[in-house]
Structure formats: structure tokens, C-alpha cells
Amino acid sequence: MVILAGVYFSCTKSDDYKKFTEQGEISYTGKLDSVKIMSGSNRVYIRGLFLSDPKVTQCKIFWNNRADSVIIPVKKKYAIDTLKYFVENVKEGVQNFEIYTYDGIGNKSIPVYKTGRSYGARYQASLFNRPIESAFTDASGATKISWQGMDRLTGVFATEVEYTNLNNVLKKIRTKIDETTTAIADIKPGTNLRYRTLFLPDTVSIDTFSTAFQTQRVGADITATYFKNKGNPFLAAASGGRWRNIADWIVTPNIKNHGGLGGWCADSGGCLAMEMGWDGTAKITNGKIFQTFTLPAGSYSFEITMAKNEALDPVYIVAAAGNTLPDVADIATSLGYTNFANNKFQFTLAQSTTVSLGFLATMTTGNQFWIVKEVTLKSL
């Protein structure tokens, strides 16, 4: 076999190679070096190095199976210079890029092949806003947003919050995705906030994606805005002994069964109270302790802090439209109610409404007594 091969080559004409170089020797320009392709929103960002070849005058990039291309003029300032270029209108998905450099007479480099990725409508449609568990402003004016978790594989990294501050200035803050709560000290009472969630689809993305802004109602402790004498401690209408009348609350006469006094007792520093009478004779039918004011449309929570409960018959906390509370038999007509042992209930107003909020009880058996330390009204 070696001899045959030798005969074969000995029969080849010594100048046959010339037919492969009839157009002269091939001249290549220096290829783009150290190429990196970073993903973006319907685009990519390409970086690379032009090394020491001074003949390079342009760079051409092909993608989409060579259906799309761009020509980039090259004017080097330094012996080693950098290409930094945004390739726009790149179809979403993984793309193969083919990169050449050229000199002034059309000689080109060997190709550089690189893979990049563009993100677009499909990726955008997969994004969703981070859920808010609650957003609430306490009695001191401090607002706390509690966030639910997110799947980190989506590329989520932060949430932006816009709100109006106490000086009526629109402000924007950003909270990291690993933070479960966000504190805002200066949100204007009665205003909502807007928020959106931010995403980077991969570690080399040049563009940040985001969800649309979503409006979030901020709940607030509005007790001091509407209630007088809200408790902790409750104030009596006048000085005296253990049992007194309570300031600022409407109390039906059948509760004032301690010599014309009732609704307030000195226990626990001063509480709202109701006692049937320890001798079992001062029964109370449809006893009511309440306040009346006008609330705007919205959702509310009425809450109490119990100090002591020795009630035997049902006692209710109630919200009712109008200037008084219903009787026990008509409690189903109220805006909302619950047995006060449950401590709170919610109700909703479709429009601005005059509302009475407070306590309702019929106490007719045995010796009964209960005291409440504080009431709270929250907008939701």
C-alpha cells in the first residue's frame, strides 16, 4: 500500500496546486476576539476585541439563519480596541450569531460563532407581580408592607413601590426580593400605593423586565380619627367610685344600674364595662354602649381588646347604619356583628354612611360581668 501510494503521488503533476490559488493567496483579516453576547429585551449586546490588525474597517454580524445582519463601521483608536454594540430587533429565543471582520478591499476574517438569547413577549407574559399579604398604617403613622414569597427561578430580584408622602411628593423605593417586609415612615394617610416587580431573566441580561404597576389600598388604624375615648384606659365622665358613667359613649339607661351609674369601671385602670348586678336582680335587656359617626365608602374592621369576660348570655360587637344599634332580636339587620369573644369583625360600606359602632347585650341570668380595655377601628 505504501508503494502504491508512492506511485500515485509520483504521477501527480508538480504544478497542479496552482489551480487552487489561481486568484492569489487568500488574505484574512484578524477576527473579533473574546466575544461575549449578553441577552436583552428583543435585542442582544455584543462585546469583543479588535486586536492588532490595522486593516479592519468594518464588522458584520449575521443571525436568524443569516436572514438578518448588520454592518458596523470600525475606526480603531488604539492598537487593541473594543466593540460594544446593541443588536436590535432580535427575535425572541436562542440565536446563533456569525461574526466577520473586513478590510477595505473586502477581505474577511474567519468566522466567529457565538450563541445568544433574546427575551420578548413570551417571557414578559410569564411574569406576575409579587403578592402583598398586607399593607397597613398603624396609629403612629408608620406603614408596613408584608410580602409573600416568589420563585427565584423566574429571575425576580426586587419590587418597586411608589407612594405619596406627607408633603404630597411622589416617592419611589425599591425592596429586595429576600426582604419580607417594607417599612414606610411618611406615606400620606388615605392614599394608595403602586408597586411592580422587577426581573432579570439570566445573569448576563442587560435589560430589566417588570410587571405592570398594580394599585394597593393601604389599610390604616383610624380609631383616633372617629372614636372619642377609645380606651387603654377609658375615661370616666366624672370622678367617683368603682362604677361611673363613661365619657363620650352613648349608654342606654338600663346599663346604669349602680345608682344611676354604669358603662365604666375602675378595673384595669379604667375600662368600658357592663354588669347585670351582682344580686341577680338588675337584669339588662338590649343594653347598648356605642358611638355614632359618618364613615366613607370602604371596608373596615372593628376590633376590641378584652380585659375580663364573665358573660353568660351572648354579647355582641356591632356596626349598624344609623344613629343607634338594633335590638338583639334584629341584629341580623346590622352591617356586621359577632360575639365579642371573637374580638373582631369586618364590614363594608358602598357609600358614605352614618354608622353606630359598639356593644349590645341582653343579660338576664345569674351574675354577669364583662370589661373591655380598648377598641380599634381599621380601614382595610
N, C-alpha and C positions, 0 to 999 in steps of 0.2 A: 504493500500500500504506500509506503514512503516513496518507493521508486516511481510508482505511477503518478504520484503527486508531483514528483520532481519533473517527470516528463511533461505533465500538464502545464506547469508553470514555465518550463523551458520553451514551450510553444507559444506563450503569450507574447505579443509584440511589446517591445520595451516602451513604446510611446502611447499605449492605449489609455494611460491615466489622463492624457490631455483632454479626452472628451468630457471628463468630469470637471475641468477647470477652464473650459473654453471662454467663459465670461470673466475670467480672472479669479484670483483668490478671494474667498468670502471674508469680509471685514465686519466684525461685530463691535457694537458699542458696549460700554460697561453696563451691566444690568443693575436694576434697582436692588439695593441690598437691605437686609434687616427689616423686611416688610412686616408690618402689623396692621390688621384690619379690625376696627372697633365697630360694634353694632350701634344702630340708631333707629330713629323713627322714619321709616321709608327712606333710609339713607345709610351709608357707612362712612367711616372716617379712615383714610389710609395714610399711614406714615411709613417712610422709608428713607434710605440714604443714597444719595448720588456720591459715588466715590471719586477717584482722581481722574476719571476720563473727562477731558475738557471739551470733547466733541459733541456731547449730548446737548440737543436743543429742544427736544420735546419728549413727553412720556405719553403713552397711550394705554388705556385700561379698557379691557373687554369684560362683559359679564352677560348673564342671561343667555347662555349658549352662543355668545358672540353676537347676539341680536342687538345689544346695546353697547355703546362705547363712548369714551370721552378722550379728547386730546388736551394735554396740559403743556403749555409752553414752559420751557426750562431756561432760566437765565441764572447761572450759578454765580454766587458772590464769593464763595470760598471753594477751596480745592475739594473739601468734603462738605456737601450741603444736604439739606433736609427737604423732603417732600412732605407737605401736610395738606391734605385735600379731602373735602367732603364730596362724595359721590352721591348726587341726589337722585330721586325717583327710582330707587331700587325696590323691585318687587319683594313683598314680604316672604321671608323664608331663608333657607340656606342658599347662598350663591357662590359659584366658583368664579374667581377673578383671574384674568390673564394679563400680565403687565409687561410692556416692552418699553425700552428707550430707543430714541432715534437720533442720528446726527443730521447735519444739514443737507446731506445728499441722499438721505433715505435709508442708510444702513441701520439695521436694528439689532438689538441685543437678543440673546437667548431669552425665552420667556420665563417669567416668574409666576408660579401658580400658587394662589392662596385662597382659602375659604373664609367667607364672612357671612354675617347674618343681619338681615333687616327685619324690624318688627313693625307691624301696622295694625289694621283694623281688627284682625283676628285676635291678636294679643290684647288690644285695647278692650275688646268686648268681654274678655275673660276676667277683667279686673272688677273688684267691688269694694265699696267703702268699708272701712273698719267700723264694726258696730259699737255704738255707745251704750253702755249699761245704764248710766245715769249722768245727768248734768244738773247740778244743784248749787244754789247760792244760800249759804247759811245766814243766820241772824246778824253776824258780824260783817257781812258783805263779801266774804271770801267764797269764790266759786271753785267747785271741784268737779272735774270730768273723770268718770270711771270708764275705762275702755275694756272691751272684750278682746280676746286673742285673735291672731291671724296666722295663717300658714306661711312660714317664711319662704317656702319654695316658690311662691308667686313672685318673689323679688321685692316684696313690700319692705320699706325701710323707715318710713316716717309718716306722720299725719300733720297737715297744716290746719290751723284754726284761725278764723277771722272773727273779730268781735268789736263792738263799740265800747270804748272806755268811758270813764266818768266825765271826761272832758269832751265827749261826743266826737272823739277821733277814732277812725277805723284802724285797728291794730291787727298784726298777724304774728303768730307764734308757731313754732314747729316742735313737735314732740316725737322722740324716737320710738320705734315700734316696740322696744322692750320695756317701755315705761307704761305701767298700768293705770296711772292717774296723772292728770294735769291740773295744776293749781293756777287760778287766775285771780288776782287780788283786786282788779279795778274794772270789772265788767259793769256796764250801766244797767241798773235794775230795770226789769221789764223788757229787755231786748233779747233777741235770739242770737245764736252764733251760727256760723257756717264752717264746714270742715270738708276736707278732701284728703285722700290717702295717696301717697307717693310710692312709685315702684321703679326699680332698676332691673330690667329683665335678666341681665347677666353681669358678670364682674367687669366687662370691658365696654359697657354701654356708655355712649356719650350723651344720651338723651334720657331725661326723667319723664316717666309716664305718670298720669294721675287720673283719678276718677273725677267725675263732675262734682262741684260743690253741692253739699246737702245741708239743709237748714235744720238745726236742732233747737227745740224750745228748751230754755233753761228754767228749771224749777227753782223756787225760792221760798225761804221761810218768810212769810208775810204776816206773821202773827201780830207784830207790833204796829203794822200799818192799819189793821182793822180792829183787833181786840184791845179793849182797855182792861187793865188789871188782869194780865194773863197768867199770873201765878209765879211761884218759886221765889218769894212767897206771894200768896194772895193777900190783898189788903182789906181790912175791915172798914166799914163805913164810919165807925166811931170806936172810941176806946171802950173797954168793958172787960167782961169775964171771958170764960172759955167760948161761949156761944155769942155770936154777934151777927149783925147784918153785913153782907158783903158789898163792897163798893163797886159801882159801875155795872153790875149784873142785875137783870130783872129776875125777881124771885116771887113765885106765887105765895099767897098768904098761908096756905096750908103747910108750908115748909117752916114758917116762922113760929114754931111750936115750943119755943123755950122763952116763954114770957114775951112773946111778940118778936123774938129774935130768931134768926136762923139763916143758913146759907154759908156761914163762915164759922170755922172753929180754930182754936189756937194750936191744935196739934201740929207737929212737924213744922213749927214756925209760922203757921198760917195757911190754911187750906180751904178750898171750896168743899162744902160738906152737905150731907142730908142725913138726918136721923129721925126714925119713926117715933122715938120716945121710949125711953128705957122701961117705963112701966107698962108698955104694950098698949096704951090707950090712944096715943096721938097718931092715929093712922093717917097715911098720906095717899090721896087718890089724885093721879095725874099731876104730881108735883113737877114744877118746871123751873130750871135755872138756865138763863140764856142771855145772849146779846144779839142785837139786830143791826145790820149794815148792808150796804149795796156792794156786790162783787161783780166784776166784769165777766164776760163770757170766758170760759176756760174750764180746766179740770183742777180739782182740789183734793187735798187730803186733810181731814180733821183728826187730830191725834191727842191723846191725853197721857199724862204720867200719873199712875195710881200711887197713892200713899198707903191706903188701907181699904180693904173691902170685906165687909161683913153683911153684904146684902143677901137676902134670901129670895126675894122676888126679883124679876128682871129689871135691870136699869139700862137705859139706852142713851147713847150719844146720837144726836140727830141734827140733820140740816133740813130746814123746811123753807119753802118760799113764803114770804110774807112777814108779818110783824110778831108772830108767836109760833110756838111749837104745837103740833097736833096732840090730841089725847092719845093714850096708849092704844085704844081700840082703832084709831085711824092712822097709826104710824106708817102703814104701807103707802099712804099718800105723800109721804115726805120725799125730799130729793135724795136722801140717803140716810142710813142708820145702821147701827149694830149694837149688840150687847156690849156695854162698856168694858166688860172683862177682856174683850178683844183689842182694846186700846185705840183702834183707828178704823176709819172707813174713807172711801173716796166718793166723790160726786162730781157731776159735770153740768155746767150751765151753757145753754145755747146762746144766751144773750145776757146783757146786764140785768141783774135780778136783785131785789131786796131779799135777804136771806136771814133767817134766825138760826143760830147755832148754839147748842148747849146740851142739857141733861134732862131726861124725862124718866119718871118712875112712879109706879103705884106700889106702896109698901104697906101691907095690911096684916102680915102675920109675924108673930114673935117680936123680937127686938132686933132692929136692923140699923146699920150704920155704915157709911162709906165716905171716904175723903179722897180728894184729888189734889195733887201737888201743882200741876201745870197743864195748860192747854197749848196746842200748837196748830197753826193753820199754814199749809204749804200749797203753793201753786205748782202744778205738775206740767 
